[in-house]
Amino acid sequence: MRDIIAMWRYTKMIVLVALTGAAYVAILLPFKIATIVPGFTEIRPASGIPIVCALLFGPAAAWGSAFGNLVGDIFGGTLTPGSIAGFIGNFLFAYIPYRMWRALRGARAADGSALQLPWLAACAAVGGIACAVIIAFGVAALGLVPYPVLAIAITLNNSVIGTIVAAILLPILYRLARSFGLLYTDIMEPSEYRSGKIAWSGMILTTAGAVFGLLVAISVSIAGQVSGGGAEPGGTGLSDPQVLAGGIAALAILIGSVLMSPMGGRPAGEQSIEEEPLGREDA
């Protein structure tokens, strides 16, 4: 994952980490009272911020989302051991859409046009579900909240609300970011963010892991409804089968994310349309 390290060389990218984090916190905190799972998740209009910033600021958005969520937990009174999983999950919430866009669309800018909405929705959905699976597994493994409860709640927040908000904000913010030279492609070297030859394999593995993790949560939830609440759904502790399944899904997501990242060598599928980066600035 060379891009998430290389970006710290650039002053503008560091500023974008802070900008993403600040925007995320500013919208997160007012909605901390709109609780879904007390102490762990709430209604989140802020879910659109990691998606939009991911497509504009690349790896800076991943760090900004992770730190922003952590700061939101601290000042919102929801800091728990599960915040570690929240840090990783929110990092991937932005990192995965950014890497998926490059695998699917190459160097084509994410400008928020109507024709791009299916691509935006796909990237946002996988990123949102992946975040939900990672957080749900981490929190359930600690014995704090049942796996299906968080997996479904966070998925709805991230993938549904996040996509709607991102679709509204992206066309506006893209024009501003481009005019000020703040797109990650304007700042970083192409070799630091281009997709490698196995990016598609990583995207497929990440998507499969996310979908599998969500299906586990949904199937357990449906089984609980069918049983009429007569059986405890479980879902906490590493010995629980559904938590173990969530762990497998989380591992697939993590491995897939690494495979989607820049791996060196000749880029795959971007040679003919790679843009010429503008306005790079070394720290």
C-alpha positions as CSV (number, residue, x, y, z in Angstrom):
1,M,0.0,0.0,0.0
2,R,2.6,2.4,-1.2
3,D,0.2,5.3,-1.7
4,I,-0.8,5.6,1.9
5,I,2.9,6.1,2.9
6,A,4.0,8.1,-0.1
7,M,1.3,10.7,0.3
8,W,2.9,12.0,3.5
9,R,5.7,13.5,1.4
10,Y,3.3,16.1,0.1
11,T,2.2,19.1,2.1
12,K,-1.1,19.4,0.3
13,M,-1.9,15.8,1.0
14,I,-1.3,16.3,4.7
15,V,-3.6,19.4,4.6
16,L,-6.2,17.2,2.9
17,V,-6.0,14.6,5.7
18,A,-6.8,17.4,8.1
19,L,-9.6,18.8,5.9
20,T,-11.3,15.4,5.5
21,G,-11.0,14.7,9.2
22,A,-12.4,18.1,10.2
23,A,-15.3,17.9,7.8
24,Y,-16.1,14.3,9.0
25,V,-16.0,15.3,12.7
26,A,-18.0,18.5,12.1
27,I,-21.0,16.5,10.6
28,L,-20.6,13.5,12.9
29,L,-20.8,15.2,16.2
30,P,-24.2,16.9,15.9
31,F,-25.8,13.5,15.0
32,K,-24.3,11.6,17.9
33,I,-27.6,11.9,19.7
34,A,-29.4,10.1,16.8
35,T,-28.4,6.8,18.2
36,I,-29.0,3.4,16.5
37,V,-26.8,1.2,18.6
38,P,-25.9,3.2,21.8
39,G,-22.2,3.9,22.0
40,F,-21.4,2.4,18.6
41,T,-23.3,3.9,15.8
42,E,-25.9,6.6,15.0
43,I,-27.6,8.1,11.9
44,R,-24.8,9.4,9.8
45,P,-25.3,12.0,7.1
46,A,-21.5,12.4,7.4
47,S,-21.1,9.0,5.6
48,G,-20.9,10.8,2.3
49,I,-17.7,12.6,3.3
50,P,-15.3,9.7,3.1
51,I,-16.8,8.6,-0.2
52,V,-16.5,12.1,-1.8
53,C,-13.1,12.8,-0.4
54,A,-11.9,9.4,-1.4
55,L,-12.6,10.1,-5.1
56,L,-11.1,13.6,-4.9
57,F,-8.2,13.2,-2.4
58,G,-7.3,9.5,-2.7
59,P,-5.2,8.2,0.2
60,A,-5.5,11.4,2.1
61,A,-9.2,10.7,2.5
62,A,-8.5,7.3,4.0
63,W,-6.3,8.8,6.8
64,G,-8.7,11.7,7.3
65,S,-11.7,9.4,7.6
66,A,-9.9,7.2,10.1
67,F,-8.7,10.0,12.3
68,G,-11.9,11.9,11.9
69,N,-14.0,9.0,13.2
70,L,-11.6,8.5,16.1
71,V,-11.9,12.2,17.1
72,G,-15.6,11.9,16.7
73,D,-15.7,9.0,19.2
74,I,-13.5,10.9,21.7
75,F,-15.5,14.1,21.7
76,G,-18.9,12.4,21.1
77,G,-18.4,10.2,24.2
78,T,-18.4,6.9,22.3
79,L,-14.8,5.9,22.7
80,T,-14.5,2.2,23.4
81,P,-12.1,-0.6,22.6
82,G,-14.3,-1.0,19.5
83,S,-12.9,2.3,18.2
84,I,-9.8,0.5,17.1
85,A,-12.0,-1.5,14.6
86,G,-13.7,1.8,13.8
87,F,-10.4,3.4,12.9
88,I,-9.6,0.5,10.5
89,G,-13.1,0.3,9.1
90,N,-13.3,4.0,8.4
91,F,-9.9,4.0,6.8
92,L,-11.1,1.3,4.4
93,F,-14.4,3.1,4.0
94,A,-12.5,5.8,2.0
95,Y,-9.6,3.7,0.7
96,I,-11.7,1.0,-1.1
97,P,-13.8,3.4,-3.2
98,Y,-10.7,5.3,-4.2
99,R,-8.9,2.1,-5.3
100,M,-12.0,0.6,-6.9
101,W,-12.5,3.7,-9.0
102,R,-9.0,3.4,-10.3
103,A,-9.5,-0.3,-11.1
104,L,-12.8,0.2,-12.8
105,R,-12.4,3.6,-14.4
106,G,-8.6,4.0,-14.7
107,A,-7.6,7.7,-15.0
108,R,-11.1,9.0,-15.7
109,A,-11.9,11.7,-13.1
110,A,-14.8,11.2,-10.7
111,D,-16.6,14.4,-11.6
112,G,-20.1,13.4,-10.2
113,S,-21.8,13.4,-13.6
114,A,-25.1,11.5,-14.0
115,L,-23.5,8.9,-16.2
116,Q,-21.0,8.1,-13.4
117,L,-23.7,7.4,-10.8
118,P,-23.7,3.6,-11.2
119,W,-19.9,3.5,-10.8
120,L,-20.1,5.8,-7.8
121,A,-22.8,3.7,-6.2
122,A,-20.8,0.5,-6.8
123,C,-17.6,1.9,-5.2
124,A,-19.6,3.5,-2.3
125,A,-21.5,0.3,-1.6
126,V,-18.5,-2.0,-1.4
127,G,-16.6,0.5,0.7
128,G,-19.6,1.0,3.0
129,I,-20.2,-2.7,3.4
130,A,-16.5,-3.5,3.9
131,C,-16.4,-0.8,6.7
132,A,-19.5,-2.4,8.3
133,V,-18.0,-5.9,8.3
134,I,-14.7,-4.8,9.7
135,I,-16.3,-2.8,12.5
136,A,-18.9,-5.4,13.3
137,F,-16.3,-8.2,13.5
138,G,-14.0,-6.2,15.7
139,V,-16.8,-5.1,18.1
140,A,-18.4,-8.6,18.2
141,A,-15.0,-10.3,18.8
142,L,-14.6,-8.1,21.9
143,G,-18.0,-9.3,23.1
144,L,-19.6,-5.8,22.9
145,V,-22.4,-6.0,20.3
146,P,-23.7,-8.9,18.3
147,Y,-22.2,-9.1,14.8
148,P,-25.4,-8.9,12.7
149,V,-26.7,-5.8,14.6
150,L,-23.7,-3.6,13.7
151,A,-23.1,-5.1,10.3
152,I,-26.6,-4.3,9.0
153,A,-26.9,-0.9,10.7
154,I,-23.6,0.4,9.5
155,T,-24.2,-0.9,6.0
156,L,-27.4,1.0,5.7
157,N,-25.7,4.1,7.1
158,N,-22.7,3.9,4.9
159,S,-24.0,2.5,1.6
160,V,-27.4,4.1,1.4
161,I,-27.1,7.4,3.2
162,G,-23.4,7.8,2.1
163,T,-24.2,7.2,-1.6
164,I,-27.0,9.7,-1.6
165,V,-25.0,12.4,0.1
166,A,-21.9,11.7,-2.1
167,A,-24.0,11.9,-5.3
168,I,-25.2,15.4,-4.2
169,L,-21.8,16.7,-3.1
170,L,-19.4,15.3,-5.6
171,P,-20.3,17.4,-8.7
172,I,-19.9,20.6,-6.6
173,L,-16.7,19.6,-4.7
174,Y,-15.0,18.2,-7.8
175,R,-15.1,21.5,-9.5
176,L,-13.7,23.3,-6.5
177,A,-11.0,20.7,-5.9
178,R,-9.9,20.8,-9.5
179,S,-9.8,24.6,-9.7
180,F,-7.6,24.7,-6.7
181,G,-5.3,21.8,-7.8
182,L,-6.4,19.6,-4.9
183,L,-7.1,16.4,-6.7
184,Y,-4.6,13.7,-5.6
185,T,-3.7,13.2,-9.2
186,D,-2.6,16.9,-9.3
187,I,-0.3,16.3,-6.3
188,M,1.2,12.8,-6.3
189,E,3.4,11.0,-8.8
190,P,1.4,8.6,-11.1
191,S,3.6,5.7,-10.0
192,E,2.4,6.3,-6.4
193,Y,-1.3,5.8,-7.1
194,R,-1.7,3.8,-10.4
195,S,-3.3,0.4,-10.2
196,G,-1.1,-2.7,-10.5
197,K,-1.6,-5.8,-12.6
198,I,-3.6,-7.6,-9.8
199,A,-5.9,-4.7,-8.9
200,W,-8.9,-6.5,-10.4
201,S,-8.2,-9.6,-8.3
202,G,-8.0,-7.4,-5.2
203,M,-11.3,-5.7,-6.1
204,I,-13.1,-9.1,-6.6
205,L,-11.7,-10.4,-3.3
206,T,-12.7,-7.3,-1.4
207,T,-16.2,-7.3,-2.9
208,A,-16.6,-11.0,-2.2
209,G,-15.5,-10.5,1.4
210,A,-17.8,-7.6,1.9
211,V,-20.8,-9.4,0.4
212,F,-20.2,-12.6,2.3
213,G,-19.8,-10.7,5.6
214,L,-23.1,-8.9,5.0
215,L,-24.9,-12.1,3.9
216,V,-23.9,-13.8,7.1
217,A,-25.4,-10.9,9.1
218,I,-28.6,-10.9,7.1
219,S,-29.1,-14.7,7.2
220,V,-28.6,-14.7,11.0
221,S,-31.0,-11.8,11.4
222,I,-33.6,-13.5,9.3
223,A,-33.2,-16.8,11.2
224,G,-33.8,-14.9,14.4
225,Q,-37.0,-13.3,13.0
226,V,-38.3,-16.7,11.7
227,S,-37.7,-18.3,15.1
228,G,-39.8,-15.6,16.7
229,G,-37.1,-14.6,19.1
230,G,-37.2,-17.9,20.7
231,A,-33.5,-18.4,20.3
232,E,-30.7,-16.1,21.2
233,P,-29.0,-14.8,18.1
234,G,-25.6,-14.8,19.7
235,G,-23.0,-13.1,17.6
236,T,-20.4,-12.1,20.2
237,G,-17.0,-13.7,21.0
238,L,-14.5,-15.3,18.7
239,S,-16.0,-18.7,19.4
240,D,-19.3,-17.8,17.8
241,P,-19.6,-19.2,14.2
242,Q,-21.1,-16.1,12.8
243,V,-18.3,-14.0,14.3
244,L,-15.7,-16.4,12.8
245,A,-17.4,-16.1,9.5
246,G,-17.2,-12.3,9.8
247,G,-13.6,-12.6,10.6
248,I,-13.0,-14.6,7.4
249,A,-14.9,-11.9,5.5
250,A,-12.8,-9.2,7.2
251,L,-9.6,-10.9,6.3
252,A,-10.6,-11.2,2.6
253,I,-11.4,-7.5,2.6
254,L,-8.0,-6.6,4.1
255,I,-6.1,-8.8,1.6
256,G,-8.1,-7.6,-1.3
257,S,-7.5,-3.9,-0.3
258,V,-3.7,-4.6,-0.3
259,L,-3.9,-6.3,-3.7
260,M,-5.8,-3.2,-5.1
261,S,-3.1,-0.9,-4.0
262,P,-0.1,0.3,-6.1
263,M,2.2,-2.7,-6.3
264,G,4.9,-1.3,-8.6
265,G,5.7,-2.4,-12.1
266,R,3.7,-1.5,-15.2
267,P,0.1,-0.3,-14.5
268,A,-2.8,-2.4,-15.7
269,G,-5.5,-0.8,-17.9
270,E,-4.5,2.8,-17.4
271,Q,-1.7,3.3,-19.9
272,S,-3.7,4.8,-22.7
273,I,-5.8,7.2,-20.6
274,E,-3.5,8.1,-17.8
275,E,-3.7,11.8,-17.0
276,E,-0.7,14.1,-16.7
277,P,-0.6,15.1,-13.1
278,L,-0.5,18.8,-12.4
279,G,0.8,21.0,-9.7
280,R,2.7,18.5,-7.6
281,E,4.1,19.8,-4.4
282,D,6.8,18.1,-2.4
283,A,6.6,18.6,1.4
